[in-house]
């Protein structure tokens, strides 16, 4: 007996998964095959994408003599013939759910990523490596077709559903002709959107056939960290600041020239140095929130039409340290001492909640005025302190590399600890200094390699646990003292009055 061909479609929100399912149903009926489709709603990147399940019986209706096959409503693990997904992590999610079988499933997926919420909220680099996902896919399917659907979508000026349809058609799993798919797209006449969908279909068809992605290894080029850093710092401050970045990197390149892995040390330094030099402050936040690209992205996310108004309200809560960091040292120190005295008296740190109507003329001008104060940044206390800390870190990289390349690389990677603003940034600085004083420079180790391992373990522990408990455990494991407990002011609360 012939068995139905089972198809599982996985699409993120707004990608036209329902349209894709309809196209497949229409194409099957145009081709003369019995077909049935159901959908299973999900929350993309949290509990999974919205999935659409189809079964196509591979015998023409004219040959069935009036008989109707019984088709299934739900996908069964290990019983999928064709699995199609628009995002690499969603593809891997379906594999871990057991949907793909190494001896049966043909898999079509985009190789681009949309970072999940869990990846974004990690203290360190929480991204799952794409190579790991590709290896998982290759080991759990009969054949895989991976290509950059996002690039093809932009090239065609359409939505990813038409790209997915072209890949499905070119995969050859279904007994349909190309004309059947194109007729399903062009069912009601060639409108502008249908023409764009046909372009996307054709591009995907050609990409899958000509490049033979089923047998090609996914290659993800390493970005040029130095070039990215220069561009970031020109945008952040100016050409002179970017030149300072280049001069600092030249010193590192010269110092690590004789190391066994100079490229790795230089690359890691270039990465974290650019991020550290572009530290977050109120000027940076105002600049990012007032960019035209941000409003375009917001309108896209809420799916606003061109004739619809979108109002955006931004909420800020700067404290005294943020304001003090923009002031010269004398004024900054006086302001910080005044704030510390308040806190010692049991008062809460002073903050200034601000609600800005970013869509209004007044709100936008306020943000742009604040964003234009880059000239004030380099005159502030925060700027000077950050530069001093950066120079100390770079000197530590050079000194560590002279002992062993692995130690130099470990110290370079410690730049990852410096991130965010406010208490998060202060905590990162404190953790880095403690690691520097006690693991990089203090506690004796049997070899530089052992010291490098200890530094790496301490850094990873600091990134895993915001409270610092795991860092203290890692420090003690290597004979270093744990971090000092910070004093906290006691706040006395009045005894509640007995209502009786």
C-alpha positions in Angstrom: 0.0 0.0 0.0 1.0 3.6 -0.7 1.6 5.7 2.4 0.8 9.4 2.7 3.7 11.8 2.5 3.9 13.7 5.8 5.0 17.3 5.8 5.8 19.5 8.9 6.1 23.2 8.4 7.6 25.4 11.1 7.4 29.2 10.8 7.9 32.1 13.3 5.3 34.8 13.8 4.5 37.0 10.8 6.4 34.8 8.3 3.3 33.6 6.5 3.2 30.0 7.6 -0.5 29.8 7.1 -0.1 31.1 3.5 2.6 28.5 2.9 0.3 25.7 4.0 -2.5 27.0 1.8 -0.2 27.2 -1.2 0.9 23.6 -0.6 -2.8 22.5 -0.3 -3.7 24.4 -3.5 -0.7 23.0 -5.4 -1.6 19.5 -4.4 -5.1 19.9 -5.5 -4.0 21.5 -8.8 -1.7 18.5 -9.3 -4.6 16.2 -8.6 -3.5 14.6 -5.3 -5.6 14.2 -2.1 -4.3 16.4 0.7 -5.2 17.5 4.2 -3.7 20.2 6.5 -4.0 21.1 10.1 -2.2 23.8 12.2 -0.8 23.7 15.8 -0.4 27.2 17.3 2.7 27.9 19.3 4.7 30.9 20.7 7.8 31.2 18.6 11.1 31.0 20.4 9.4 30.1 23.7 7.2 27.0 23.3 8.0 26.5 19.6 6.9 27.9 16.3 3.4 27.7 14.9 3.5 24.5 13.0 1.4 23.3 10.1 1.0 19.6 9.3 0.1 18.2 5.9 -0.4 14.8 4.5 -0.4 14.2 0.7 -1.4 10.9 -0.7 0.9 10.2 -3.7 -1.7 8.6 -6.0 -3.8 10.8 -8.3 -7.4 11.1 -7.4 -8.3 9.9 -10.9 -6.6 6.6 -10.2 -8.4 6.0 -6.8 -11.7 5.3 -8.5 -13.7 7.4 -6.0 -11.9 6.1 -2.9 -10.7 8.6 -0.3 -7.6 7.9 1.8 -7.7 8.5 5.5 -5.2 11.1 6.4 -3.7 11.9 9.8 -4.3 15.2 11.7 -1.1 15.3 13.9 2.6 14.8 13.2 4.1 11.7 14.8 7.7 11.6 16.0 10.0 9.8 13.6 7.3 9.7 10.9 8.0 12.9 9.1 9.0 12.7 5.4 9.6 16.4 4.9 10.4 18.9 7.7 10.6 22.6 6.7 11.7 25.5 8.9 12.6 29.1 8.5 15.1 29.3 11.4 18.0 27.1 12.5 17.1 26.9 16.2 13.5 26.0 15.4 14.8 23.2 13.1 16.9 21.9 15.9 14.0 22.2 18.3 11.9 19.9 16.1 14.8 17.4 16.0 15.1 17.3 19.7 11.3 16.7 19.9 12.0 13.5 17.9 10.2 14.6 14.7 13.1 13.9 12.3 14.4 10.4 11.5 17.8 9.7 10.1 16.5 7.1 7.7 13.4 8.9 6.5 13.2 12.7 6.9 14.4 15.2 4.3 15.0 18.5 6.0 14.8 22.0 4.5 15.9 24.9 6.7 17.3 28.4 6.7 20.8 28.6 8.1 20.3 32.1 9.6 19.5 32.7 13.3 17.0 34.7 15.3 18.3 34.7 18.8 15.9 33.3 21.5 15.0 35.1 24.7 17.1 32.7 26.7 20.2 33.4 24.5 19.7 37.2 24.9 19.3 37.3 28.7 22.6 35.5 29.6 25.2 37.5 31.4 27.8 36.3 29.0 27.6 35.2 25.3 24.6 33.0 25.5 24.3 32.3 21.8 24.2 28.6 20.7 26.8 28.0 18.1 25.3 27.5 14.6 27.9 24.8 13.8 26.5 22.7 16.7 23.0 23.0 15.3 24.1 22.1 11.8 25.9 19.0 13.2 22.7 18.0 15.1 20.7 18.4 11.9 23.1 16.4 9.8 23.1 13.5 12.2 19.3 13.2 12.5 17.9 13.4 8.9 18.2 11.5 5.7 19.2 14.6 3.7 19.4 18.3 4.6 19.0 21.4 2.5 20.3 24.5 4.2 20.5 28.0 2.7 20.2 31.6 3.7 16.4 32.2 3.3 16.7 35.6 4.9 19.0 36.9 2.2 16.8 35.4 -0.6 13.8 37.0 1.0 15.4 40.4 0.9 16.6 39.9 -2.6 13.2 39.0 -3.9 11.4 41.7 -1.8 8.9 39.2 -0.5 8.2 37.1 2.6 10.0 33.9 3.6 7.0 31.7 2.9 7.6 31.9 -0.9 11.3 31.0 -0.4 10.2 28.0 1.7 7.8 26.9 -1.0 10.6 27.1 -3.7 12.8 25.0 -1.5 10.1 22.4 -1.0 9.5 22.2 -4.7 13.2 21.8 -5.5 13.7 19.2 -2.9 11.8 16.7 -5.0 10.0 15.0 -2.1 6.5 15.8 -3.4 5.2 14.4 -6.7 4.2 17.9 -7.9 5.4 19.9 -10.9 6.9 23.3 -10.7 3.9 24.6 -12.6 1.6 23.3 -9.8 3.3 25.4 -7.2 3.5 28.5 -9.4 -0.2 28.2 -10.2 -1.0 28.0 -6.5 0.8 31.3 -5.9 -0.8 33.0 -9.0 -4.3 31.7 -8.3 -6.1 35.0 -8.4 -4.0 36.9 -11.0 -0.5 38.4 -10.8 -0.7 41.2 -8.2 2.4 43.0 -6.9 2.7 40.7 -3.9 2.1 37.6 -6.1 4.9 38.7 -8.5 7.2 39.1 -5.5 6.3 35.7 -4.2 7.0 34.2 -7.6 10.4 35.9 -7.7 11.2 34.4 -4.3 10.0 31.0 -5.4 12.2 31.1 -8.4 15.3 32.3 -6.5 14.9 29.5 -3.9 14.3 26.9 -6.6 17.5 27.9 -8.4 19.5 28.2 -5.1 18.7 24.7 -4.0 19.3 23.0 -7.3 22.4 24.9 -8.5 24.3 25.2 -5.3 23.5 21.6 -4.2 23.3 22.7 -0.6 22.3 19.2 0.4 26.0 18.2 0.2 27.7 21.4 1.1 28.9 22.2 4.6 27.5 25.4 6.1 30.2 27.9 6.4 29.9 30.9 8.7 32.7 33.4 8.0 34.4 34.9 11.0 33.8 38.7 11.2 36.7 41.1 11.0 36.7 42.2 14.6 39.0 45.1 14.1 37.0 46.6 11.2 33.8 46.1 13.2 35.4 47.8 16.2 36.5 50.8 14.2 33.1 51.3 12.8 31.5 51.0 16.2 33.7 53.6 17.8 33.4 56.1 15.0 29.7 55.9 15.5 30.0 56.0 19.3 32.4 59.0 19.5 34.5 60.1 16.5 37.5 59.3 14.3 40.0 60.2 17.0 38.5 57.7 19.4 38.6 55.0 16.7 42.2 55.8 16.1 43.0 55.3 19.8 41.4 51.9 19.4 43.7 51.1 16.5 46.8 52.3 18.3 45.9 50.1 21.3 45.5 47.1 19.1 48.8 47.7 17.4 50.5 47.5 20.8 48.8 44.2 21.5 49.7 42.8 18.0 53.3 43.7 18.5 53.4 42.2 22.0 51.8 38.8 21.0 53.8 38.4 17.8 55.9 35.5 19.2 52.9 33.8 20.9 51.7 30.4 19.6 48.2 31.8 19.0 48.6 35.5 18.3 45.5 35.7 16.1 43.3 34.4 18.8 44.6 36.8 21.4 44.4 39.8 19.0 40.9 38.8 17.9 39.5 38.5 21.5 41.2 41.7 22.5 39.7 43.6 19.5 36.3 42.3 20.3 36.1 43.1 24.0 38.1 46.3 23.6 35.6 47.8 21.2 32.7 47.0 23.5 34.5 48.3 26.6 35.5 51.6 24.9 31.9 52.0 23.7 30.6 51.8 27.3 26.9 52.6 27.9 26.0 56.0 29.3 23.0 58.3 29.1 24.3 59.9 25.9 24.5 56.5 24.2 21.1 55.4 25.3 19.5 58.6 24.0 21.3 58.2 20.7 20.0 54.6 20.2 16.5 55.5 21.2 16.2 58.4 18.8 17.5 56.8 15.6 15.2 56.6 12.6 16.1 52.9 12.2 14.6 52.2 15.6 11.3 53.8 14.7 11.3 51.8 11.5 11.9 48.6 13.5 9.2 49.4 16.0 6.6 50.0 13.2 7.7 46.7 11.6 7.3 44.8 14.9 3.8 46.2 15.6 2.9 45.7 11.9 1.8 49.3 11.5 0.5 50.4 8.1 1.9 53.4 6.3 -1.2 55.5 7.2 -1.3 54.5 10.9 0.2 56.5 13.8 2.5 54.8 16.3 3.2 56.3 19.6 6.4 55.3 21.5 7.0 56.1 25.2 10.5 55.5 26.6 11.1 55.1 30.3 14.4 56.2 31.9 15.5 55.9 35.5 19.0 57.4 35.8 20.6 57.7 39.2 23.2 59.9 40.7 26.2 57.8 39.4 25.0 58.2 35.8 24.9 62.0 36.1 28.1 62.2 38.1 29.9 60.2 35.4 29.3 63.0 32.9 30.8 65.7 35.2 34.4 66.7 35.8 36.1 65.0 38.7 35.7 67.7 41.3 31.9 68.0 40.8 31.5 64.3 40.3 33.2 63.4 43.6 31.2 66.0 45.5 27.9 64.6 44.1 28.9 61.0 44.7 29.9 61.8 48.3 26.6 63.5 48.9 24.8 60.4 47.5 26.8 58.0 49.6 26.0 60.0 52.7 22.3 59.8 51.9 22.5 56.0 51.5 24.4 55.6 54.8 21.5 57.4 56.5 19.3 54.6 55.3 17.8 56.4 52.4 17.3 54.7 49.0 19.6 55.6 46.2 18.3 58.7 44.4 16.8 58.0 41.0 14.9 60.1 38.5 12.1 58.3 36.7 11.4 60.0 33.3 8.8 59.2 30.8 9.6 60.5 27.3 7.2 60.7 24.4 9.7 59.7 21.7 7.2 60.2 18.9 6.5 63.8 19.9 8.5 66.8 18.7 9.5 67.8 22.2 10.4 64.2 23.3 12.4 63.6 20.1 14.3 66.9 20.4 15.1 66.1 24.1 16.6 62.8 23.1 18.6 64.2 20.2 19.9 67.1 22.4 21.1 64.6 24.9 22.6 62.3 22.2 24.5 65.3 20.8 26.5 65.7 24.0 29.3 63.4 23.0 31.7 66.3 23.6 30.8 66.2 27.2 31.5 62.4 27.5 35.3 62.7 27.1 35.4 65.4 29.8 33.5 63.3 32.3 34.9 61.3 35.2 33.5 58.0 33.9 35.4 58.4 30.7 38.7 58.8 32.5 38.2 55.9 34.8 37.2 53.6 32.0 40.3 54.5 30.0 42.5 53.8 33.1 40.9 50.4 33.6 41.3 49.6 29.9 45.0 50.4 30.0 45.4 48.2 33.0 43.6 45.3 31.3 45.8 45.7 28.1 49.0 45.8 30.2 47.8 42.6 31.9 47.3 40.9 28.5 50.8 41.7 27.4 52.4 40.6 30.7 50.3 37.3 30.7 51.2 36.6 27.1 54.9 36.8 27.9 54.4 33.9 30.4 52.2 31.8 28.0 49.9 32.3 25.1 47.0 30.5 26.9 47.3 32.9 29.8 47.3 35.9 27.5 44.2 34.6 25.8 42.5 34.0 29.2 43.2 37.5 30.3 42.0 38.9 27.0 38.7 37.1 27.3 38.1 38.7 30.8 37.1 41.8 28.9 33.8 40.1 28.5 33.1 40.8 32.2 32.7 44.5 31.5 29.2 45.2 30.2 26.0 47.1 30.9 25.6 50.1 33.1 24.9 51.0 36.7 25.2 48.2 39.2 25.8 45.6 36.4 28.8 47.5 35.1 30.2 48.2 38.6 29.9 44.5 39.5 31.7 43.5 36.3 34.6 45.9 37.1 34.8 44.5 40.7 34.9 40.9 39.5 37.6 41.6 36.9 39.8 43.4 39.4 39.5 40.6 41.9 40.4 38.0 39.3 43.4 40.2 38.2 44.7 40.8 41.7 44.4 37.2 42.9 44.4 34.8 40.0 46.3 36.6 37.3 48.9 38.2 39.6 48.6 36.8 43.1 48.1 33.1 43.9 51.0 30.9 42.9 50.3 28.2 40.3 52.3 25.2 39.1 52.4 26.5 35.6 51.1 29.4 33.4 48.7 26.9 31.8 47.2 26.1 35.2 46.8 29.8 35.9 45.1 30.3 32.6 42.6 27.5 33.4 41.9 29.1 36.8 41.2 32.5 35.1 38.9 30.9 32.5 37.0 29.1 35.2 36.6 32.2 37.3 35.4 34.3 34.4 32.8 31.7 33.4 31.6 31.4 37.0 31.2 35.2 37.1 29.1 35.2 34.0 26.9 32.3 35.1 25.8 33.8 38.4 24.9 37.5 38.9 25.1 37.1 42.7 28.7 36.0 42.5 28.3 32.8 44.6 29.8 30.6 41.9 32.7 33.1 41.4 33.5 32.8 45.1 33.5 29.0 44.9 35.8 29.2 41.9 38.1 31.6 43.7 38.4 29.5 46.8 39.0 26.4 44.7 42.2 27.9 43.4 43.4 29.3 46.8 42.2 32.9 46.2 40.2 34.8 48.7 36.5 35.3 48.0 35.2 38.8 47.3 34.7 41.1 50.3 31.1 41.4 51.6 29.9 44.9 51.0 28.5 46.9 53.9 24.8 47.7 53.7 23.1 50.4 55.7 20.5 49.3 58.2 17.1 50.8 57.6 15.0 50.9 60.7 11.3 50.5 60.1 8.6 51.9 62.4 6.6 49.4 64.4 3.2 49.1 62.8 0.4 50.5 64.9 -2.1 48.0 66.2 -5.4 48.8 64.7 -7.2 47.3 67.7 
